[in-house]
Amino acid sequence: QVELMESGGGSVQAGGSLRLACTVSKYTYGGSCMAWFRQVPGKEREGVAVLYTSGSFTYYDDSVKGRFAISQDYANNTVYLQMNSLKPEDTAMYVCAAKKIWGSDVTCVSLLNSRDMSYWGRGTQVTVSS
């Protein structure tokens, strides 16, 4: 069974930084979209950033562009989300997700919008105080 384990969440003041990590086990990492989503109670889950594991493609939601950076350690099946200049509105449960797209016509951007991922982590809480 595929498992995604997030870490790195916590509490920080506005303007601060956090780095989230998501490690995937029992999963063929290549040819996949690895994405970060976030969710606030009572609101829809929203896509934050996505990365294609077998290339250099990355994409960000406008709300985090220029402040967040998604990256990977391919050898260790791990994707990171560096979050800088954090704002109180970034407070949410951050969830990692994966879907293999190699050989299909699905794009990582479409998955970020549709939230149609195959595997999900349990999430890590990020709280930003003003």
Salt bridges, closest charged atoms under 4 A:
GLU44 OE1 - ARG115 NH2 3.56
GLU46 OE2 - ARG38 NE 2.56
ASP62 OD1 - LYS65 NZ 2.90
ASP90 OD1 - ARG38 NH1 2.91
ASP90 OD2 - ARG67 NH1 2.75
ASP116 OD2 - LYS99 NZ 3.20
